[in-house]
Amino acid sequence: MLELASTSDALVLCCPQNEQTRHIVNKEVMLALGNKGVIVNVGRGSLIDEVELVNCLMEGHIGGAGLDVFENEPNVPQQLLAMDNVVLSPHNAAFTTETYMAATQLVEDNLEAFFSNKPLLTLVKLE
């Protein structure tokens, strides 16, 4: 990640949340990205060390951030709310017309399968 940040203008995060990705973007990565670099996180809040993100933004070590997820949702660090170089959204980046229509269709298809005694398309095993 450090090498990628040092050669990039922007980092767009869409990783899963696990032990390997927790704080995958830390202070060292942010410093490598540089004062014109931008971080966009549409993955999981734990991908970024949010305390260091606030510090790096306040100190001008990175250029900006776009955040759809937060480390301690629904709580957002107050400092981020006042920054002109930060765009925040309420964990809804995936809520487009297309994804809404696809989700609706999937529900309809699963209901039809269930009431027709056919296998469900997206079965969730509770074991």
DAQUIZI-V434769 format. One record per residue. N is the residue number from 1. RES is the residue in three letters. PSI is psi in whole degrees, 0 to 359 (none if undefined). D_CENTER is the distance of its C-alpha to the mean C-alpha in Angstrom with 2 decimals. Layout:
# DAQUIZI-V434769
n->(N,N)
res->(RES,RES)
psi->(PSI,PSI)
d_center->(D_CENTER,D_CENTER)
This chain:
# DAQUIZI-V434769
n->(1,2,3,4,5,6,7,8,9,10,11,12,13,14,15,16,17,18,19,20,21,22,23,24,25,26,27,28,29,30,31,32,33,34,35,36,37,38,39,40,41,42,43,44,45,46,47,48,49,50,51,52,53,54,55,56,57,58,59,60,61,62,63,64,65,66,67,68,69,70,71,72,73,74,75,76,77,78,79,80,81,82,83,84,85,86,87,88,89,90,91,92,93,94,95,96,97,98,99,100,101,102,103,104,105,106,107,108,109,110,111,112,113,114,115,116,117,118,119,120,121,122,123,124,125,126,127)
res->(MET,LEU,GLU,LEU,ALA,SER,THR,SER,ASP,ALA,LEU,VAL,LEU,CYS,CYS,PRO,GLN,ASN,GLU,GLN,THR,ARG,HIS,ILE,VAL,ASN,LYS,GLU,VAL,MET,LEU,ALA,LEU,GLY,ASN,LYS,GLY,VAL,ILE,VAL,ASN,VAL,GLY,ARG,GLY,SER,LEU,ILE,ASP,GLU,VAL,GLU,LEU,VAL,ASN,CYS,LEU,MET,GLU,GLY,HIS,ILE,GLY,GLY,ALA,GLY,LEU,ASP,VAL,PHE,GLU,ASN,GLU,PRO,ASN,VAL,PRO,GLN,GLN,LEU,LEU,ALA,MET,ASP,ASN,VAL,VAL,LEU,SER,PRO,HIS,ASN,ALA,ALA,PHE,THR,THR,GLU,THR,TYR,MET,ALA,ALA,THR,GLN,LEU,VAL,GLU,ASP,ASN,LEU,GLU,ALA,PHE,PHE,SER,ASN,LYS,PRO,LEU,LEU,THR,LEU,VAL,LYS,LEU,GLU)
psi->(324,315,318,314,322,345,14,155,334,145,124,118,126,42,160,166,119,182,327,335,353,124,38,333,104,187,318,317,318,319,323,327,321,171,353,356,152,140,129,126,109,12,263,147,329,354,333,136,98,326,315,326,311,314,314,323,315,327,359,20,336,158,329,178,147,117,124,349,156,151,323,53,141,9,131,132,129,326,324,327,335,358,132,340,21,133,128,142,154,57,48,25,331,355,76,169,319,316,325,315,320,319,319,316,321,319,313,315,321,319,317,316,316,311,351,8,38,162,139,148,325,65,132,118,127,18,none)
d_center->(16.11,18.67,20.69,17.90,16.92,20.64,21.16,18.21,17.75,13.98,11.22,8.38,5.96,5.60,7.64,8.99,9.74,13.30,15.82,15.49,11.82,12.11,12.13,12.18,11.85,14.85,17.58,19.37,16.59,16.09,19.88,20.11,17.80,20.31,21.06,20.24,16.94,13.64,10.12,7.28,3.63,2.44,2.66,4.29,5.92,8.69,7.67,9.08,12.54,12.16,15.97,16.39,13.86,16.03,19.12,18.35,17.63,20.77,22.83,21.90,20.74,17.76,17.96,14.91,11.25,9.08,6.56,5.49,4.80,7.62,9.62,12.44,11.51,13.34,14.68,13.54,15.64,18.49,18.73,15.51,17.13,20.12,18.74,19.61,17.29,14.05,12.55,10.88,10.23,10.68,7.86,9.83,8.55,10.13,13.24,15.59,19.29,19.20,16.70,18.63,21.86,20.87,19.91,23.18,25.13,23.85,25.00,28.30,28.80,28.21,30.62,33.14,32.98,33.36,36.35,37.89,37.70,35.59,32.69,29.36,26.75,23.87,25.79,24.09,26.39,26.77,28.65)
